[in-house]
Amino acid sequence: MAYQAGCLTIYQAGELTVVGFGGQDAVANLNLAECRDELVKVIKEHNCKVLAFDLTGVKLIPSGTLGLIAAMRNLGVTVHIYNPSDDVRDVLEITKLDTIIEVHEVEIPQA
């Protein structure tokens, strides 16, 4: 069951932790320090090995947020991004972040 932790929605916590931004189409005006603290806490509390960011529905993501996502690798976790928009995927390719972060597409069933 998903729950809200400040700026993040946590869909699953454990060795595989899945987080998102609550389906916002533009991830802006985030308190990056607060998000980082929340991520560090969930990684440590749940002995996370893989941190997956679900970007389903997110059309735009600021560079600071992408930097935060990439920096999570420094905590000893593998970082994955799921369902980035075409624009976000382009930025990941241009910045070469797609070479250090695994990018995946998953089919989301329609309700």
DRENMI-918379 format. One record per atom (N, C-alpha, C): x, y, z; residue number from 1; atom name. Coordinates in pm, 1 decimal. Example, Ala and Ser with C-alpha at 12.3 -4.5 7.8 and 13.67 -1.06 7.14 Angstrom:
BEGIN
+----------+----------+----------+-----+-------+
:     east :    north :       up : num : atomo :
+----------+----------+----------+-----+-------+
:   1319.0 :   -569.0 :    780.0 :   1 :     N :
:   1230.0 :   -450.0 :    780.0 :   1 :    CA :
:   1320.0 :   -330.0 :    780.0 :   1 :     C :
:   1285.0 :   -225.0 :    708.0 :   2 :     N :
:   1367.0 :   -106.0 :    714.0 :   2 :    CA :
:   1290.0 :      3.0 :    787.0 :   2 :     C :
+----------+----------+----------+-----+-------+
***
This chain:
BEGIN
+----------+----------+----------+-----+-------+
:     east :    north :       up : num : atomo :
+----------+----------+----------+-----+-------+
:     84.4 :   -118.6 :      0.0 :   1 :     N :
:      0.0 :      0.0 :      0.0 :   1 :    CA :
:     88.6 :    124.6 :      0.0 :   1 :     C :
:     60.5 :    216.0 :    -87.2 :   2 :     N :
:    140.1 :    337.9 :    -99.6 :   2 :    CA :
:    111.7 :    432.8 :     17.2 :   2 :     C :
:    215.1 :    505.8 :     56.6 :   3 :     N :
:    195.5 :    609.1 :    157.8 :   3 :    CA :
:    281.1 :    729.9 :    123.9 :   3 :     C :
:    238.9 :    843.1 :    174.1 :   4 :     N :
:    306.1 :    969.3 :    147.2 :   4 :    CA :
:    410.1 :    993.6 :    255.0 :   4 :     C :
:    530.4 :   1031.7 :    214.8 :   5 :     N :
:    637.9 :   1068.7 :    307.7 :   5 :    CA :
:    692.2 :   1202.6 :    260.5 :   5 :     C :
:    630.5 :   1310.5 :    304.7 :   6 :     N :
:    670.8 :   1443.7 :    259.9 :   6 :    CA :
:    645.6 :   1459.7 :    111.6 :   6 :     C :
:    751.3 :   1485.0 :     34.5 :   7 :     N :
:    736.8 :   1508.7 :   -109.2 :   7 :    CA :
:    730.2 :   1379.5 :   -189.9 :   7 :     C :
:    749.2 :   1264.9 :   -125.5 :   8 :     N :
:    754.4 :   1137.1 :   -196.3 :   8 :    CA :
:    632.4 :   1050.8 :   -167.8 :   8 :     C :
:    596.5 :    970.6 :   -266.1 :   9 :     N :
:    501.9 :    863.0 :   -244.5 :   9 :    CA :
:    584.3 :    735.3 :   -243.0 :   9 :     C :
:    570.4 :    657.0 :   -138.7 :  10 :     N :
:    644.9 :    532.0 :   -127.9 :  10 :    CA :
:    547.8 :    418.7 :   -157.4 :  10 :     C :
:    574.1 :    350.0 :   -268.5 :  11 :     N :
:    486.7 :    242.3 :   -313.5 :  11 :    CA :
:    527.0 :    108.6 :   -253.3 :  11 :     C :
:    656.6 :     93.3 :   -227.3 :  12 :     N :
:    707.9 :    -31.7 :   -171.4 :  12 :    CA :
:    838.2 :      1.4 :   -101.2 :  12 :     C :
:    859.3 :    -57.6 :     15.9 :  13 :     N :
:    983.5 :    -35.5 :     89.8 :  13 :    CA :
:   1043.8 :   -170.6 :    125.6 :  13 :     C :
:   1171.7 :   -184.5 :    103.3 :  14 :     N :
:   1242.9 :   -308.6 :    131.2 :  14 :    CA :
:   1372.1 :   -308.0 :     53.2 :  14 :     C :
:   1428.1 :   -428.0 :     25.5 :  15 :     N :
:   1549.7 :   -432.5 :    -55.7 :  15 :    CA :
:   1525.4 :   -366.5 :   -190.6 :  15 :     C :
:   1403.4 :   -384.2 :   -243.6 :  16 :     N :
:   1358.4 :   -307.4 :   -360.4 :  16 :    CA :
:   1260.2 :   -204.6 :   -308.4 :  16 :     C :
:   1298.1 :    -79.9 :   -317.3 :  17 :     N :
:   1212.2 :     29.7 :   -273.0 :  17 :    CA :
:   1168.1 :    107.0 :   -395.4 :  17 :     C :
:   1036.9 :    131.0 :   -405.2 :  18 :     N :
:    980.4 :    202.6 :   -519.4 :  18 :    CA :
:    917.0 :    331.3 :   -468.5 :  18 :     C :
:    963.7 :    444.0 :   -522.0 :  19 :     N :
:    911.6 :    574.5 :   -482.1 :  19 :    CA :
:    868.1 :    651.9 :   -605.9 :  19 :     C :
:    784.9 :    750.5 :   -585.2 :  20 :     N :
:    740.7 :    837.7 :   -693.3 :  20 :    CA :
:    707.1 :    973.7 :   -637.5 :  20 :     C :
:    650.6 :   1054.8 :   -722.2 :  21 :     N :
:    617.9 :   1191.7 :   -684.3 :  21 :    CA :
:    467.6 :   1214.8 :   -689.7 :  21 :     C :
:    392.8 :   1113.6 :   -657.1 :  22 :     N :
:    247.9 :   1126.0 :   -645.2 :  22 :    CA :
:    176.5 :   1153.5 :   -775.7 :  22 :     C :
:    237.1 :   1114.9 :   -888.1 :  23 :     N :
:    170.8 :   1133.2 :  -1016.4 :  23 :    CA :
:    166.4 :   1276.8 :  -1066.0 :  23 :     C :
:    243.1 :   1365.9 :  -1003.9 :  24 :     N :
:    247.5 :   1504.9 :  -1051.6 :  24 :    CA :
:    304.6 :   1507.2 :  -1192.4 :  24 :     C :
:    250.7 :   1591.5 :  -1279.7 :  25 :     N :
:    304.9 :   1594.8 :  -1415.5 :  25 :    CA :
:    432.3 :   1677.4 :  -1424.7 :  25 :     C :
:    453.5 :   1768.4 :  -1331.1 :  26 :     N :
:    577.3 :   1846.0 :  -1325.9 :  26 :    CA :
:    628.6 :   1842.3 :  -1182.6 :  26 :     C :
:    748.2 :   1789.9 :  -1166.4 :  27 :     N :
:    807.5 :   1779.8 :  -1033.5 :  27 :    CA :
:    887.8 :   1907.6 :  -1011.2 :  27 :     C :
:    820.1 :   2007.4 :   -958.7 :  28 :     N :
:    884.4 :   2136.6 :   -936.4 :  28 :    CA :
:    857.6 :   2180.2 :   -792.3 :  28 :     C :
:    932.2 :   2275.9 :   -748.6 :  29 :     N :
:    915.1 :   2332.4 :   -614.6 :  29 :    CA :
:    930.6 :   2228.9 :   -503.3 :  29 :     C :
:   1009.3 :   2126.4 :   -528.5 :  30 :     N :
:   1036.9 :   2028.3 :   -424.3 :  30 :    CA :
:   1144.7 :   2082.5 :   -332.1 :  30 :     C :
:   1135.0 :   2050.3 :   -207.0 :  31 :     N :
:   1242.1 :   2079.6 :   -113.7 :  31 :    CA :
:   1340.8 :   1963.8 :   -126.3 :  31 :     C :
:   1447.3 :   1984.0 :   -203.4 :  32 :     N :
:   1541.2 :   1875.7 :   -232.9 :  32 :    CA :
:   1608.4 :   1820.9 :   -107.5 :  32 :     C :
:   1637.6 :   1907.3 :    -11.0 :  33 :     N :
:   1699.8 :   1860.2 :    112.9 :  33 :    CA :
:   1603.9 :   1767.4 :    187.6 :  33 :     C :
:   1476.0 :   1803.7 :    191.1 :  34 :     N :
:   1375.9 :   1719.4 :    257.3 :  34 :    CA :
:   1360.4 :   1586.3 :    184.4 :  34 :     C :
:   1355.7 :   1591.3 :     51.4 :  35 :     N :
:   1344.7 :   1467.4 :    -27.0 :  35 :    CA :
:   1466.1 :   1378.4 :     -4.5 :  35 :     C :
:   1584.0 :   1437.6 :     -3.8 :  36 :     N :
:   1706.3 :   1359.7 :     19.0 :  36 :    CA :
:   1700.7 :   1293.2 :    155.3 :  36 :     C :
:   1662.1 :   1369.6 :    258.1 :  37 :     N :
:   1654.0 :   1313.4 :    393.1 :  37 :    CA :
:   1555.3 :   1196.6 :    397.7 :  37 :     C :
:   1441.1 :   1211.4 :    331.2 :  38 :     N :
:   1340.8 :   1104.4 :    328.2 :  38 :    CA :
:   1396.1 :    980.6 :    258.6 :  38 :     C :
:   1466.2 :   1001.6 :    146.5 :  39 :     N :
:   1523.5 :    889.0 :     73.5 :  39 :    CA :
:   1630.0 :    817.7 :    155.6 :  39 :     C :
:   1717.3 :    893.5 :    218.5 :  40 :     N :
:   1822.6 :    834.8 :    302.6 :  40 :    CA :
:   1758.2 :    752.6 :    414.6 :  40 :     C :
:   1655.3 :    807.0 :    475.6 :  41 :     N :
:   1587.2 :    738.2 :    586.1 :  41 :    CA :
:   1527.5 :    605.6 :    539.2 :  41 :     C :
:   1455.0 :    606.5 :    427.4 :  42 :     N :
:   1390.0 :    484.0 :    380.0 :  42 :    CA :
:   1494.7 :    381.6 :    334.0 :  42 :     C :
:   1603.8 :    427.0 :    274.5 :  43 :     N :
:   1711.2 :    336.8 :    231.9 :  43 :    CA :
:   1771.1 :    265.8 :    353.6 :  43 :     C :
:   1800.4 :    342.3 :    458.5 :  44 :     N :
:   1862.9 :    284.7 :    578.0 :  44 :    CA :
:   1765.6 :    196.6 :    655.3 :  44 :     C :
:   1642.1 :    244.1 :    674.1 :  45 :     N :
:   1544.5 :    169.4 :    754.1 :  45 :    CA :
:   1506.9 :     35.2 :    691.8 :  45 :     C :
:   1509.8 :     27.2 :    558.9 :  46 :     N :
:   1461.6 :    -93.2 :    491.5 :  46 :    CA :
:   1573.3 :   -171.5 :    423.0 :  46 :     C :
:   1699.4 :   -137.4 :    453.6 :  47 :     N :
:   1813.8 :   -206.7 :    395.4 :  47 :    CA :
:   1800.2 :   -216.1 :    242.2 :  47 :     C :
:   1766.4 :   -104.5 :    183.7 :  48 :     N :
:   1739.5 :    -95.7 :     39.8 :  48 :    CA :
:   1866.0 :   -124.6 :    -41.1 :  48 :     C :
:   1848.8 :   -206.3 :   -144.8 :  49 :     N :
:   1957.2 :   -236.5 :   -238.9 :  49 :    CA :
:   1930.3 :   -173.4 :   -376.0 :  49 :     C :
:   1800.7 :   -169.0 :   -413.3 :  50 :     N :
:   1760.0 :   -109.9 :   -540.5 :  50 :    CA :
:   1654.3 :     -3.7 :   -511.1 :  50 :     C :
:   1681.7 :    118.4 :   -556.1 :  51 :     N :
:   1588.6 :    229.6 :   -539.1 :  51 :    CA :
:   1530.4 :    262.5 :   -675.7 :  51 :     C :
:   1400.1 :    240.5 :   -690.3 :  52 :     N :
:   1333.3 :    261.8 :   -818.7 :  52 :    CA :
:   1243.5 :    384.8 :   -809.3 :  52 :     C :
:   1258.4 :    474.6 :   -905.2 :  53 :     N :
:   1175.2 :    594.0 :   -913.5 :  53 :    CA :
:   1071.0 :    571.8 :  -1021.8 :  53 :     C :
:    944.6 :    573.9 :   -983.5 :  54 :     N :
:    834.7 :    561.1 :  -1078.4 :  54 :    CA :
:    799.4 :    701.6 :  -1126.8 :  54 :     C :
:    831.0 :    729.2 :  -1252.3 :  55 :     N :
:    803.5 :    861.6 :  -1309.6 :  55 :    CA :
:    680.9 :    859.8 :  -1399.9 :  55 :     C :
:    595.4 :    760.5 :  -1383.8 :  56 :     N :
:    472.4 :    753.2 :  -1462.4 :  56 :    CA :
:    393.8 :    882.7 :  -1444.1 :  56 :     C :
:    361.8 :    947.4 :  -1554.3 :  57 :     N :
:    284.3 :   1071.4 :  -1550.6 :  57 :    CA :
:    366.6 :   1197.3 :  -1534.1 :  57 :     C :
:    495.1 :   1185.0 :  -1498.4 :  58 :     N :
:    580.8 :   1302.3 :  -1480.3 :  58 :    CA :
:    631.8 :   1345.5 :  -1617.4 :  58 :     C :
:    599.2 :   1466.9 :  -1657.6 :  59 :     N :
:    640.2 :   1515.8 :  -1788.9 :  59 :    CA :
:    771.2 :   1594.3 :  -1782.4 :  59 :     C :
:    788.5 :   1669.8 :  -1674.6 :  60 :     N :
:    907.7 :   1753.8 :  -1658.1 :  60 :    CA :
:    969.1 :   1729.5 :  -1521.1 :  60 :     C :
:   1100.4 :   1729.8 :  -1519.0 :  61 :     N :
:   1171.0 :   1711.4 :  -1392.6 :  61 :    CA :
:   1291.8 :   1805.7 :  -1390.7 :  61 :     C :
:   1304.3 :   1889.3 :  -1288.3 :  62 :     N :
:   1415.6 :   1984.2 :  -1283.3 :  62 :    CA :
:   1550.5 :   1913.8 :  -1270.3 :  62 :     C :
:   1654.3 :   1981.4 :  -1314.7 :  63 :     N :
:   1788.1 :   1922.1 :  -1310.7 :  63 :    CA :
:   1831.2 :   1890.0 :  -1168.8 :  63 :     C :
:   1791.1 :   1970.6 :  -1072.3 :  64 :     N :
:   1826.7 :   1943.5 :   -933.2 :  64 :    CA :
:   1768.6 :   1812.2 :   -884.4 :  64 :     C :
:   1647.8 :   1782.5 :   -927.1 :  65 :     N :
:   1584.2 :   1656.9 :   -888.8 :  65 :    CA :
:   1653.2 :   1539.3 :   -956.7 :  65 :     C :
:   1691.3 :   1556.3 :  -1083.5 :  66 :     N :
:   1767.7 :   1451.1 :  -1151.3 :  66 :    CA :
:   1901.3 :   1428.8 :  -1081.9 :  66 :     C :
:   1963.4 :   1536.8 :  -1038.8 :  67 :     N :
:   2089.2 :   1525.0 :   -965.2 :  67 :    CA :
:   2070.5 :   1449.0 :   -834.5 :  67 :     C :
:   1960.3 :   1477.0 :   -766.2 :  68 :     N :
:   1929.7 :   1406.8 :   -641.8 :  68 :    CA :
:   1911.1 :   1257.5 :   -668.7 :  68 :     C :
:   1837.8 :   1224.4 :   -774.1 :  69 :     N :
:   1815.1 :   1084.3 :   -809.7 :  69 :    CA :
:   1949.0 :   1015.4 :   -836.7 :  69 :     C :
:   2033.6 :   1079.0 :   -915.7 :  70 :     N :
:   2164.2 :   1020.7 :   -948.3 :  70 :    CA :
:   2252.5 :   1008.1 :   -824.2 :  70 :     C :
:   2244.2 :   1104.7 :   -734.2 :  71 :     N :
:   2328.6 :   1104.3 :   -614.6 :  71 :    CA :
:   2294.3 :    990.4 :   -519.3 :  71 :     C :
:   2178.0 :    932.9 :   -531.2 :  72 :     N :
:   2140.4 :    821.0 :   -444.1 :  72 :    CA :
:   2234.3 :    701.8 :   -463.6 :  72 :     C :
:   2298.8 :    693.5 :   -579.4 :  73 :     N :
:   2397.2 :    587.7 :   -605.0 :  73 :    CA :
:   2511.6 :    594.1 :   -504.1 :  73 :     C :
:   2541.4 :    714.7 :   -454.3 :  74 :     N :
:   2649.7 :    731.4 :   -357.0 :  74 :    CA :
:   2618.9 :    665.2 :   -223.4 :  74 :     C :
:   2493.8 :    623.5 :   -205.1 :  75 :     N :
:   2453.8 :    556.9 :    -80.7 :  75 :    CA :
:   2460.0 :    404.6 :    -94.2 :  75 :     C :
:   2518.7 :    357.1 :   -203.6 :  76 :     N :
:   2537.9 :    214.4 :   -221.6 :  76 :    CA :
:   2417.1 :    139.8 :   -275.4 :  76 :     C :
:   2324.0 :    212.4 :   -337.1 :  77 :     N :
:   2207.4 :    146.5 :   -396.6 :  77 :    CA :
:   2214.8 :    157.9 :   -549.0 :  77 :     C :
:   2152.2 :     63.2 :   -614.7 :  78 :     N :
:   2135.3 :     70.9 :   -759.2 :  78 :    CA :
:   2009.3 :    152.5 :   -784.2 :  78 :     C :
:   2016.9 :    246.4 :   -877.7 :  79 :     N :
:   1903.2 :    334.1 :   -904.5 :  79 :    CA :
:   1841.2 :    297.9 :  -1038.5 :  79 :     C :
:   1709.6 :    285.2 :  -1038.2 :  80 :     N :
:   1632.5 :    260.1 :  -1160.1 :  80 :    CA :
:   1529.7 :    371.5 :  -1176.5 :  80 :     C :
:   1498.8 :    403.3 :  -1301.5 :  81 :     N :
:   1390.2 :    495.7 :  -1332.9 :  81 :    CA :
:   1292.3 :    420.5 :  -1421.9 :  81 :     C :
:   1165.1 :    428.5 :  -1385.4 :  82 :     N :
:   1059.9 :    362.4 :  -1461.9 :  82 :    CA :
:    967.9 :    465.2 :  -1526.3 :  82 :     C :
:    936.6 :    440.1 :  -1651.7 :  83 :     N :
:    838.3 :    516.6 :  -1728.7 :  83 :    CA :
:    865.0 :    666.9 :  -1736.7 :  83 :     C :
:    988.7 :    706.1 :  -1772.8 :  84 :     N :
:   1010.9 :    849.7 :  -1792.3 :  84 :    CA :
:    938.8 :    896.6 :  -1919.0 :  84 :     C :
:    895.4 :   1020.8 :  -1920.0 :  85 :     N :
:    835.2 :   1077.8 :  -2040.6 :  85 :    CA :
:    943.5 :   1087.3 :  -2148.3 :  85 :     C :
:    903.4 :   1112.1 :  -2271.4 :  86 :     N :
:   1000.4 :   1127.5 :  -2380.5 :  86 :    CA :
:   1098.5 :   1239.9 :  -2350.5 :  86 :     C :
:   1048.3 :   1351.8 :  -2294.5 :  87 :     N :
:   1135.3 :   1464.9 :  -2262.8 :  87 :    CA :
:   1236.9 :   1428.6 :  -2154.2 :  87 :     C :
:   1191.1 :   1359.3 :  -2051.3 :  88 :     N :
:   1282.4 :   1318.3 :  -1943.6 :  88 :    CA :
:   1383.2 :   1216.9 :  -1997.4 :  88 :     C :
:   1337.6 :   1125.0 :  -2080.0 :  89 :     N :
:   1428.4 :   1026.3 :  -2140.6 :  89 :    CA :
:   1535.4 :   1097.2 :  -2224.2 :  89 :     C :
:   1496.5 :   1199.4 :  -2300.8 :  90 :     N :
:   1593.6 :   1275.8 :  -2380.3 :  90 :    CA :
:   1699.9 :   1338.8 :  -2290.6 :  90 :     C :
:   1657.0 :   1398.0 :  -2179.1 :  91 :     N :
:   1752.5 :   1461.1 :  -2087.2 :  91 :    CA :
:   1845.8 :   1355.8 :  -2028.4 :  91 :     C :
:   1791.6 :   1239.7 :  -1993.6 :  92 :     N :
:   1875.9 :   1131.6 :  -1940.6 :  92 :    CA :
:   1980.7 :   1089.6 :  -2042.8 :  92 :     C :
:   1942.4 :   1083.9 :  -2170.8 :  93 :     N :
:   2037.2 :   1046.6 :  -2275.6 :  93 :    CA :
:   2141.0 :   1155.4 :  -2298.4 :  93 :     C :
:   2097.2 :   1280.0 :  -2307.7 :  94 :     N :
:   2188.6 :   1392.2 :  -2334.7 :  94 :    CA :
:   2292.0 :   1406.7 :  -2223.6 :  94 :     C :
:   2247.0 :   1390.1 :  -2099.3 :  95 :     N :
:   2338.0 :   1405.6 :  -1985.0 :  95 :    CA :
:   2415.6 :   1278.5 :  -1953.9 :  95 :     C :
:   2385.7 :   1171.6 :  -2028.8 :  96 :     N :
:   2448.7 :   1040.3 :  -2008.8 :  96 :    CA :
:   2411.3 :    976.9 :  -1874.9 :  96 :     C :
:   2308.9 :   1029.9 :  -1807.9 :  97 :     N :
:   2263.2 :    967.9 :  -1683.8 :  97 :    CA :
:   2207.0 :    828.5 :  -1710.0 :  97 :     C :
:   2161.1 :    805.4 :  -1833.8 :  98 :     N :
:   2108.4 :    672.3 :  -1866.7 :  98 :    CA :
:   2218.5 :    565.9 :  -1871.0 :  98 :     C :
:   2345.1 :    608.5 :  -1860.0 :  99 :     N :
:   2454.5 :    510.9 :  -1854.8 :  99 :    CA :
:   2484.5 :    467.7 :  -1711.2 :  99 :     C :
:   2434.9 :    543.0 :  -1612.5 : 100 :     N :
:   2458.8 :    507.2 :  -1472.1 : 100 :    CA :
:   2329.7 :    474.1 :  -1397.4 : 100 :     C :
:   2217.8 :    504.1 :  -1458.9 : 101 :     N :
:   2086.6 :    474.7 :  -1401.5 : 101 :    CA :
:   2012.8 :    385.3 :  -1500.4 : 101 :     C :
:   1959.1 :    274.2 :  -1451.9 : 102 :     N :
:   1883.4 :    185.3 :  -1539.7 : 102 :    CA :
:   1746.7 :    247.4 :  -1567.7 : 102 :     C :
:   1711.6 :    254.2 :  -1695.6 : 103 :     N :
:   1583.5 :    313.7 :  -1737.6 : 103 :    CA :
:   1495.9 :    202.6 :  -1795.5 : 103 :     C :
:   1372.8 :    196.3 :  -1747.2 : 104 :     N :
:   1280.7 :     90.3 :  -1787.1 : 104 :    CA :
:   1144.4 :    148.6 :  -1826.3 : 104 :     C :
:   1078.1 :     76.3 :  -1912.4 : 105 :     N :
:    937.8 :    105.5 :  -1946.7 : 105 :    CA :
:    855.3 :    -13.4 :  -1901.0 : 105 :     C :
:    747.5 :     13.4 :  -1829.6 : 106 :     N :
:    656.0 :    -93.9 :  -1789.9 : 106 :    CA :
:    514.8 :    -54.2 :  -1828.0 : 106 :     C :
:    442.6 :   -151.3 :  -1877.0 : 107 :     N :
:    303.7 :   -129.4 :  -1915.3 : 107 :    CA :
:    219.9 :   -115.1 :  -1789.0 : 107 :     C :
:    143.5 :     -7.6 :  -1780.9 : 108 :     N :
:     56.9 :     15.6 :  -1666.6 : 108 :    CA :
:    -85.2 :    -22.7 :  -1708.7 : 108 :     C :
:   -145.4 :   -121.6 :  -1641.5 : 109 :     N :
:   -281.4 :   -159.6 :  -1678.6 : 109 :    CA :
:   -379.6 :    -46.9 :  -1649.5 : 109 :     C :
:   -472.6 :    -27.4 :  -1741.1 : 110 :     N :
:   -574.9 :     76.7 :  -1722.2 : 110 :    CA :
:   -687.1 :     21.4 :  -1637.1 : 110 :     C :
:   -731.7 :    102.0 :  -1542.3 : 111 :     N :
:   -838.2 :     56.9 :  -1451.2 : 111 :    CA :
:   -974.5 :     65.7 :  -1516.9 : 111 :     C :
+----------+----------+----------+-----+-------+
***
